[in-house]
Amino acid sequence: MAAVLRPEVRVREMAGRDLDRVAAIEQDSYPFPWTRGIFADCIRVGYVCRVADVDGEVAGYLVLSAAAGEAHLLNLCVAPDWRRTGISRVLLEAALVEAGLREAQRLFLEVRPSNAAAIALYEGAGFRTIGRRPGYYPADDGREDARVMVRHLVREGERE
């Protein structure tokens, strides 16, 4: 029997030095990617921007906004070479923690209905679909709807 080693992932604040790698991961992952400038703006305006660091290599990232008791997961992505290693779960857990630290009661996100892997990740973490946004995402043949999902966050001493 062979042992399967999981990478040691450290989630840390995204910094300017990470932007080229983050933008490259985004380019490799989406047909309509965010630009480097969008990520720089997210850092500049104070969004929660984190990277998954594996031995000094940025393997993924998340961007989250939080205000008025709600949080919104704007982007969560893992580099193609690091997929199926558990990094997306680590990043999603970090997003949940960050939302809780900002006293959010709910964490919302949008996901393409065609992204079965992401939907499975979110449903496995307790998110549920609450609606859709027509024509939300650009697509090769026009626009694709978004599936809107939410997870209610429980504070210590409270019940779901």
mmCIF file of the C-alpha atoms, coordinates in Angstrom:
data_MODEL
# 
_entry.id   MODEL 
# 
loop_
_atom_site.group_PDB 
_atom_site.id 
_atom_site.type_symbol 
_atom_site.label_atom_id 
_atom_site.label_alt_id 
_atom_site.label_comp_id 
_atom_site.label_asym_id 
_atom_site.label_entity_id 
_atom_site.label_seq_id 
_atom_site.pdbx_PDB_ins_code 
_atom_site.Cartn_x 
_atom_site.Cartn_y 
_atom_site.Cartn_z 
_atom_site.occupancy 
_atom_site.B_iso_or_equiv 
_atom_site.pdbx_formal_charge 
_atom_site.auth_seq_id 
_atom_site.auth_comp_id 
_atom_site.auth_asym_id 
_atom_site.auth_atom_id 
_atom_site.pdbx_PDB_model_num 
ATOM 1   C CA . MET A 1 1   ? 0.000   0.000  0.000   1.00 0.00 ? 1   MET A CA 1 
ATOM 2   C CA . ALA A 1 2   ? 1.370   3.392  -1.002  1.00 0.00 ? 2   ALA A CA 1 
ATOM 3   C CA . ALA A 1 3   ? 0.868   6.453  1.128   1.00 0.00 ? 3   ALA A CA 1 
ATOM 4   C CA . VAL A 1 4   ? -0.781  9.408  -0.555  1.00 0.00 ? 4   VAL A CA 1 
ATOM 5   C CA . LEU A 1 5   ? 0.614   12.671 0.714   1.00 0.00 ? 5   LEU A CA 1 
ATOM 6   C CA . ARG A 1 6   ? -1.509  15.794 0.607   1.00 0.00 ? 6   ARG A CA 1 
ATOM 7   C CA . PRO A 1 7   ? 0.300   19.064 0.010   1.00 0.00 ? 7   PRO A CA 1 
ATOM 8   C CA . GLU A 1 8   ? 0.702   21.368 2.974   1.00 0.00 ? 8   GLU A CA 1 
ATOM 9   C CA . VAL A 1 9   ? -1.338  24.397 2.070   1.00 0.00 ? 9   VAL A CA 1 
ATOM 10  C CA . ARG A 1 10  ? -0.926  27.752 3.771   1.00 0.00 ? 10  ARG A CA 1 
ATOM 11  C CA . VAL A 1 11  ? -3.593  30.362 3.123   1.00 0.00 ? 11  VAL A CA 1 
ATOM 12  C CA . ARG A 1 12  ? -2.136  33.842 3.279   1.00 0.00 ? 12  ARG A CA 1 
ATOM 13  C CA . GLU A 1 13  ? -2.984  37.367 2.216   1.00 0.00 ? 13  GLU A CA 1 
ATOM 14  C CA . MET A 1 14  ? -2.660  38.019 -1.501  1.00 0.00 ? 14  MET A CA 1 
ATOM 15  C CA . ALA A 1 15  ? 0.104   40.535 -2.186  1.00 0.00 ? 15  ALA A CA 1 
ATOM 16  C CA . GLY A 1 16  ? 1.163   42.542 -5.201  1.00 0.00 ? 16  GLY A CA 1 
ATOM 17  C CA . ARG A 1 17  ? 3.934   40.041 -5.877  1.00 0.00 ? 17  ARG A CA 1 
ATOM 18  C CA . ASP A 1 18  ? 1.256   37.349 -6.373  1.00 0.00 ? 18  ASP A CA 1 
ATOM 19  C CA . LEU A 1 19  ? -0.707  39.173 -9.059  1.00 0.00 ? 19  LEU A CA 1 
ATOM 20  C CA . ASP A 1 20  ? 1.137   37.801 -12.090 1.00 0.00 ? 20  ASP A CA 1 
ATOM 21  C CA . ARG A 1 21  ? 0.670   34.201 -10.904 1.00 0.00 ? 21  ARG A CA 1 
ATOM 22  C CA . VAL A 1 22  ? -2.968  34.792 -9.891  1.00 0.00 ? 22  VAL A CA 1 
ATOM 23  C CA . ALA A 1 23  ? -3.727  36.335 -13.294 1.00 0.00 ? 23  ALA A CA 1 
ATOM 24  C CA . ALA A 1 24  ? -1.998  33.416 -15.035 1.00 0.00 ? 24  ALA A CA 1 
ATOM 25  C CA . ILE A 1 25  ? -4.093  30.879 -13.097 1.00 0.00 ? 25  ILE A CA 1 
ATOM 26  C CA . GLU A 1 26  ? -7.221  32.861 -13.994 1.00 0.00 ? 26  GLU A CA 1 
ATOM 27  C CA . GLN A 1 27  ? -6.221  32.905 -17.683 1.00 0.00 ? 27  GLN A CA 1 
ATOM 28  C CA . ASP A 1 28  ? -5.612  29.139 -17.639 1.00 0.00 ? 28  ASP A CA 1 
ATOM 29  C CA . SER A 1 29  ? -8.957  28.469 -15.941 1.00 0.00 ? 29  SER A CA 1 
ATOM 30  C CA . TYR A 1 30  ? -11.626 30.574 -17.605 1.00 0.00 ? 30  TYR A CA 1 
ATOM 31  C CA . PRO A 1 31  ? -12.549 31.537 -21.159 1.00 0.00 ? 31  PRO A CA 1 
ATOM 32  C CA . PHE A 1 32  ? -13.518 35.016 -19.868 1.00 0.00 ? 32  PHE A CA 1 
ATOM 33  C CA . PRO A 1 33  ? -10.983 35.664 -17.080 1.00 0.00 ? 33  PRO A CA 1 
ATOM 34  C CA . TRP A 1 34  ? -10.598 38.541 -14.692 1.00 0.00 ? 34  TRP A CA 1 
ATOM 35  C CA . THR A 1 35  ? -7.624  40.735 -15.520 1.00 0.00 ? 35  THR A CA 1 
ATOM 36  C CA . ARG A 1 36  ? -4.571  41.379 -13.379 1.00 0.00 ? 36  ARG A CA 1 
ATOM 37  C CA . GLY A 1 37  ? -5.958  44.882 -12.855 1.00 0.00 ? 37  GLY A CA 1 
ATOM 38  C CA . ILE A 1 38  ? -9.209  43.549 -11.413 1.00 0.00 ? 38  ILE A CA 1 
ATOM 39  C CA . PHE A 1 39  ? -7.278  41.566 -8.814  1.00 0.00 ? 39  PHE A CA 1 
ATOM 40  C CA . ALA A 1 40  ? -5.125  44.616 -8.025  1.00 0.00 ? 40  ALA A CA 1 
ATOM 41  C CA . ASP A 1 41  ? -8.294  46.683 -7.571  1.00 0.00 ? 41  ASP A CA 1 
ATOM 42  C CA . CYS A 1 42  ? -9.751  44.038 -5.231  1.00 0.00 ? 42  CYS A CA 1 
ATOM 43  C CA . ILE A 1 43  ? -6.668  44.316 -3.024  1.00 0.00 ? 43  ILE A CA 1 
ATOM 44  C CA . ARG A 1 44  ? -6.724  48.126 -3.240  1.00 0.00 ? 44  ARG A CA 1 
ATOM 45  C CA . VAL A 1 45  ? -10.363 48.476 -2.133  1.00 0.00 ? 45  VAL A CA 1 
ATOM 46  C CA . GLY A 1 46  ? -9.905  46.101 0.783   1.00 0.00 ? 46  GLY A CA 1 
ATOM 47  C CA . TYR A 1 47  ? -11.646 42.934 -0.331  1.00 0.00 ? 47  TYR A CA 1 
ATOM 48  C CA . VAL A 1 48  ? -10.500 39.760 1.362   1.00 0.00 ? 48  VAL A CA 1 
ATOM 49  C CA . CYS A 1 49  ? -7.920  38.421 -1.095  1.00 0.00 ? 49  CYS A CA 1 
ATOM 50  C CA . ARG A 1 50  ? -6.114  35.219 -0.137  1.00 0.00 ? 50  ARG A CA 1 
ATOM 51  C CA . VAL A 1 51  ? -3.841  32.743 -1.893  1.00 0.00 ? 51  VAL A CA 1 
ATOM 52  C CA . ALA A 1 52  ? -3.220  29.073 -1.268  1.00 0.00 ? 52  ALA A CA 1 
ATOM 53  C CA . ASP A 1 53  ? 0.544   28.779 -0.957  1.00 0.00 ? 53  ASP A CA 1 
ATOM 54  C CA . VAL A 1 54  ? 2.168   25.369 -1.380  1.00 0.00 ? 54  VAL A CA 1 
ATOM 55  C CA . ASP A 1 55  ? 5.910   25.526 -0.714  1.00 0.00 ? 55  ASP A CA 1 
ATOM 56  C CA . GLY A 1 56  ? 6.116   29.073 -2.052  1.00 0.00 ? 56  GLY A CA 1 
ATOM 57  C CA . GLU A 1 57  ? 3.949   28.406 -5.113  1.00 0.00 ? 57  GLU A CA 1 
ATOM 58  C CA . VAL A 1 58  ? 0.555   30.068 -5.457  1.00 0.00 ? 58  VAL A CA 1 
ATOM 59  C CA . ALA A 1 59  ? -1.772  27.162 -6.208  1.00 0.00 ? 59  ALA A CA 1 
ATOM 60  C CA . GLY A 1 60  ? -5.088  29.005 -5.952  1.00 0.00 ? 60  GLY A CA 1 
ATOM 61  C CA . TYR A 1 61  ? -6.856  32.056 -4.602  1.00 0.00 ? 61  TYR A CA 1 
ATOM 62  C CA . LEU A 1 62  ? -10.086 33.537 -3.344  1.00 0.00 ? 62  LEU A CA 1 
ATOM 63  C CA . VAL A 1 63  ? -11.662 36.981 -3.354  1.00 0.00 ? 63  VAL A CA 1 
ATOM 64  C CA . LEU A 1 64  ? -14.455 37.821 -0.925  1.00 0.00 ? 64  LEU A CA 1 
ATOM 65  C CA . SER A 1 65  ? -16.339 40.982 -0.056  1.00 0.00 ? 65  SER A CA 1 
ATOM 66  C CA . ALA A 1 66  ? -18.172 41.494 3.222   1.00 0.00 ? 66  ALA A CA 1 
ATOM 67  C CA . ALA A 1 67  ? -20.482 44.238 4.458   1.00 0.00 ? 67  ALA A CA 1 
ATOM 68  C CA . ALA A 1 68  ? -23.737 44.725 6.366   1.00 0.00 ? 68  ALA A CA 1 
ATOM 69  C CA . GLY A 1 69  ? -23.841 41.204 7.763   1.00 0.00 ? 69  GLY A CA 1 
ATOM 70  C CA . GLU A 1 70  ? -23.366 39.470 4.426   1.00 0.00 ? 70  GLU A CA 1 
ATOM 71  C CA . ALA A 1 71  ? -20.392 38.154 2.493   1.00 0.00 ? 71  ALA A CA 1 
ATOM 72  C CA . HIS A 1 72  ? -20.030 37.382 -1.185  1.00 0.00 ? 72  HIS A CA 1 
ATOM 73  C CA . LEU A 1 73  ? -17.494 34.933 -2.585  1.00 0.00 ? 73  LEU A CA 1 
ATOM 74  C CA . LEU A 1 74  ? -16.507 36.693 -5.789  1.00 0.00 ? 74  LEU A CA 1 
ATOM 75  C CA . ASN A 1 75  ? -13.850 34.304 -7.058  1.00 0.00 ? 75  ASN A CA 1 
ATOM 76  C CA . LEU A 1 76  ? -12.314 31.002 -5.965  1.00 0.00 ? 76  LEU A CA 1 
ATOM 77  C CA . CYS A 1 77  ? -9.967  29.206 -8.307  1.00 0.00 ? 77  CYS A CA 1 
ATOM 78  C CA . VAL A 1 78  ? -7.268  26.528 -8.192  1.00 0.00 ? 78  VAL A CA 1 
ATOM 79  C CA . ALA A 1 79  ? -4.509  26.171 -10.784 1.00 0.00 ? 79  ALA A CA 1 
ATOM 80  C CA . PRO A 1 80  ? -5.103  23.282 -13.190 1.00 0.00 ? 80  PRO A CA 1 
ATOM 81  C CA . ASP A 1 81  ? -2.038  21.363 -11.937 1.00 0.00 ? 81  ASP A CA 1 
ATOM 82  C CA . TRP A 1 82  ? -3.294  21.571 -8.331  1.00 0.00 ? 82  TRP A CA 1 
ATOM 83  C CA . ARG A 1 83  ? -6.901  20.513 -8.868  1.00 0.00 ? 83  ARG A CA 1 
ATOM 84  C CA . ARG A 1 84  ? -8.274  17.446 -7.105  1.00 0.00 ? 84  ARG A CA 1 
ATOM 85  C CA . THR A 1 85  ? -5.777  17.852 -4.233  1.00 0.00 ? 85  THR A CA 1 
ATOM 86  C CA . GLY A 1 86  ? -8.160  19.379 -1.676  1.00 0.00 ? 86  GLY A CA 1 
ATOM 87  C CA . ILE A 1 87  ? -6.967  22.956 -2.157  1.00 0.00 ? 87  ILE A CA 1 
ATOM 88  C CA . SER A 1 88  ? -10.409 24.181 -3.202  1.00 0.00 ? 88  SER A CA 1 
ATOM 89  C CA . ARG A 1 89  ? -11.839 22.873 0.084   1.00 0.00 ? 89  ARG A CA 1 
ATOM 90  C CA . VAL A 1 90  ? -9.076  24.622 2.021   1.00 0.00 ? 90  VAL A CA 1 
ATOM 91  C CA . LEU A 1 91  ? -9.815  27.893 0.225   1.00 0.00 ? 91  LEU A CA 1 
ATOM 92  C CA . LEU A 1 92  ? -13.562 27.540 0.727   1.00 0.00 ? 92  LEU A CA 1 
ATOM 93  C CA . GLU A 1 93  ? -13.046 26.903 4.436   1.00 0.00 ? 93  GLU A CA 1 
ATOM 94  C CA . ALA A 1 94  ? -10.837 29.996 4.576   1.00 0.00 ? 94  ALA A CA 1 
ATOM 95  C CA . ALA A 1 95  ? -13.613 32.006 2.901   1.00 0.00 ? 95  ALA A CA 1 
ATOM 96  C CA . LEU A 1 96  ? -16.111 30.776 5.497   1.00 0.00 ? 96  LEU A CA 1 
ATOM 97  C CA . VAL A 1 97  ? -13.740 31.723 8.327   1.00 0.00 ? 97  VAL A CA 1 
ATOM 98  C CA . GLU A 1 98  ? -13.063 35.163 6.811   1.00 0.00 ? 98  GLU A CA 1 
ATOM 99  C CA . ALA A 1 99  ? -16.804 35.781 6.391   1.00 0.00 ? 99  ALA A CA 1 
ATOM 100 C CA . GLY A 1 100 ? -17.372 34.812 10.016  1.00 0.00 ? 100 GLY A CA 1 
ATOM 101 C CA . LEU A 1 101 ? -14.593 37.087 11.218  1.00 0.00 ? 101 LEU A CA 1 
ATOM 102 C CA . ARG A 1 102 ? -16.391 39.925 9.472   1.00 0.00 ? 102 ARG A CA 1 
ATOM 103 C CA . GLU A 1 103 ? -19.628 39.005 11.275  1.00 0.00 ? 103 GLU A CA 1 
ATOM 104 C CA . ALA A 1 104 ? -21.413 37.905 8.100   1.00 0.00 ? 104 ALA A CA 1 
ATOM 105 C CA . GLN A 1 105 ? -24.539 35.887 8.722   1.00 0.00 ? 105 GLN A CA 1 
ATOM 106 C CA . ARG A 1 106 ? -24.640 34.517 5.172   1.00 0.00 ? 106 ARG A CA 1 
ATOM 107 C CA . LEU A 1 107 ? -22.119 33.785 2.443   1.00 0.00 ? 107 LEU A CA 1 
ATOM 108 C CA . PHE A 1 108 ? -23.424 34.108 -1.119  1.00 0.00 ? 108 PHE A CA 1 
ATOM 109 C CA . LEU A 1 109 ? -21.846 33.071 -4.408  1.00 0.00 ? 109 LEU A CA 1 
ATOM 110 C CA . GLU A 1 110 ? -22.660 32.615 -8.070  1.00 0.00 ? 110 GLU A CA 1 
ATOM 111 C CA . VAL A 1 111 ? -21.567 29.607 -10.073 1.00 0.00 ? 111 VAL A CA 1 
ATOM 112 C CA . ARG A 1 112 ? -22.027 28.542 -13.662 1.00 0.00 ? 112 ARG A CA 1 
ATOM 113 C CA . PRO A 1 113 ? -24.573 25.699 -13.896 1.00 0.00 ? 113 PRO A CA 1 
ATOM 114 C CA . SER A 1 114 ? -22.082 24.017 -16.262 1.00 0.00 ? 114 SER A CA 1 
ATOM 115 C CA . ASN A 1 115 ? -19.423 23.891 -13.498 1.00 0.00 ? 115 ASN A CA 1 
ATOM 116 C CA . ALA A 1 116 ? -20.399 20.575 -11.901 1.00 0.00 ? 116 ALA A CA 1 
ATOM 117 C CA . ALA A 1 117 ? -17.187 20.280 -9.868  1.00 0.00 ? 117 ALA A CA 1 
ATOM 118 C CA . ALA A 1 118 ? -17.709 23.672 -8.207  1.00 0.00 ? 118 ALA A CA 1 
ATOM 119 C CA . ILE A 1 119 ? -21.373 22.948 -7.524  1.00 0.00 ? 119 ILE A CA 1 
ATOM 120 C CA . ALA A 1 120 ? -20.419 19.656 -5.860  1.00 0.00 ? 120 ALA A CA 1 
ATOM 121 C CA . LEU A 1 121 ? -17.814 21.478 -3.738  1.00 0.00 ? 121 LEU A CA 1 
ATOM 122 C CA . TYR A 1 122 ? -20.298 24.103 -2.602  1.00 0.00 ? 122 TYR A CA 1 
ATOM 123 C CA . GLU A 1 123 ? -23.133 21.671 -1.938  1.00 0.00 ? 123 GLU A CA 1 
ATOM 124 C CA . GLY A 1 124 ? -20.734 19.470 0.026   1.00 0.00 ? 124 GLY A CA 1 
ATOM 125 C CA . ALA A 1 125 ? -19.908 22.494 2.191   1.00 0.00 ? 125 ALA A CA 1 
ATOM 126 C CA . GLY A 1 126 ? -23.556 23.170 2.980   1.00 0.00 ? 126 GLY A CA 1 
ATOM 127 C CA . PHE A 1 127 ? -24.456 25.733 0.327   1.00 0.00 ? 127 PHE A CA 1 
ATOM 128 C CA . ARG A 1 128 ? -27.910 25.566 -1.231  1.00 0.00 ? 128 ARG A CA 1 
ATOM 129 C CA . THR A 1 129 ? -29.278 27.056 -4.412  1.00 0.00 ? 129 THR A CA 1 
ATOM 130 C CA . ILE A 1 130 ? -31.651 29.967 -3.863  1.00 0.00 ? 130 ILE A CA 1 
ATOM 131 C CA . GLY A 1 131 ? -32.073 31.305 -7.382  1.00 0.00 ? 131 GLY A CA 1 
ATOM 132 C CA . ARG A 1 132 ? -30.488 32.183 -10.673 1.00 0.00 ? 132 ARG A CA 1 
ATOM 133 C CA . ARG A 1 133 ? -29.239 35.290 -12.424 1.00 0.00 ? 133 ARG A CA 1 
ATOM 134 C CA . PRO A 1 134 ? -30.166 35.195 -16.127 1.00 0.00 ? 134 PRO A CA 1 
ATOM 135 C CA . GLY A 1 135 ? -27.331 35.978 -18.539 1.00 0.00 ? 135 GLY A CA 1 
ATOM 136 C CA . TYR A 1 136 ? -24.857 36.601 -15.729 1.00 0.00 ? 136 TYR A CA 1 
ATOM 137 C CA . TYR A 1 137 ? -21.741 35.078 -17.316 1.00 0.00 ? 137 TYR A CA 1 
ATOM 138 C CA . PRO A 1 138 ? -20.278 35.693 -20.771 1.00 0.00 ? 138 PRO A CA 1 
ATOM 139 C CA . ALA A 1 139 ? -20.169 32.519 -22.875 1.00 0.00 ? 139 ALA A CA 1 
ATOM 140 C CA . ASP A 1 140 ? -18.935 31.558 -26.331 1.00 0.00 ? 140 ASP A CA 1 
ATOM 141 C CA . ASP A 1 141 ? -22.528 31.429 -27.594 1.00 0.00 ? 141 ASP A CA 1 
ATOM 142 C CA . GLY A 1 142 ? -23.814 34.524 -25.797 1.00 0.00 ? 142 GLY A CA 1 
ATOM 143 C CA . ARG A 1 143 ? -24.500 34.471 -22.052 1.00 0.00 ? 143 ARG A CA 1 
ATOM 144 C CA . GLU A 1 144 ? -24.868 31.795 -19.369 1.00 0.00 ? 144 GLU A CA 1 
ATOM 145 C CA . ASP A 1 145 ? -27.074 32.040 -16.315 1.00 0.00 ? 145 ASP A CA 1 
ATOM 146 C CA . ALA A 1 146 ? -25.605 31.914 -12.821 1.00 0.00 ? 146 ALA A CA 1 
ATOM 147 C CA . ARG A 1 147 ? -26.802 29.652 -10.074 1.00 0.00 ? 147 ARG A CA 1 
ATOM 148 C CA . VAL A 1 148 ? -27.025 31.703 -6.852  1.00 0.00 ? 148 VAL A CA 1 
ATOM 149 C CA . MET A 1 149 ? -26.082 29.786 -3.730  1.00 0.00 ? 149 MET A CA 1 
ATOM 150 C CA . VAL A 1 150 ? -25.978 30.654 -0.032  1.00 0.00 ? 150 VAL A CA 1 
ATOM 151 C CA . ARG A 1 151 ? -24.719 29.194 3.185   1.00 0.00 ? 151 ARG A CA 1 
ATOM 152 C CA . HIS A 1 152 ? -25.958 30.524 6.493   1.00 0.00 ? 152 HIS A CA 1 
ATOM 153 C CA . LEU A 1 153 ? -23.128 30.969 8.960   1.00 0.00 ? 153 LEU A CA 1 
ATOM 154 C CA . VAL A 1 154 ? -23.524 29.969 12.582  1.00 0.00 ? 154 VAL A CA 1 
ATOM 155 C CA . ARG A 1 155 ? -21.775 31.911 15.296  1.00 0.00 ? 155 ARG A CA 1 
ATOM 156 C CA . GLU A 1 156 ? -20.571 30.227 18.460  1.00 0.00 ? 156 GLU A CA 1 
ATOM 157 C CA . GLY A 1 157 ? -23.489 29.722 20.820  1.00 0.00 ? 157 GLY A CA 1 
ATOM 158 C CA . GLU A 1 158 ? -26.083 29.924 18.028  1.00 0.00 ? 158 GLU A CA 1 
ATOM 159 C CA . ARG A 1 159 ? -27.935 27.160 16.230  1.00 0.00 ? 159 ARG A CA 1 
ATOM 160 C CA . GLU A 1 160 ? -28.716 26.792 12.557  1.00 0.00 ? 160 GLU A CA 1 
# 
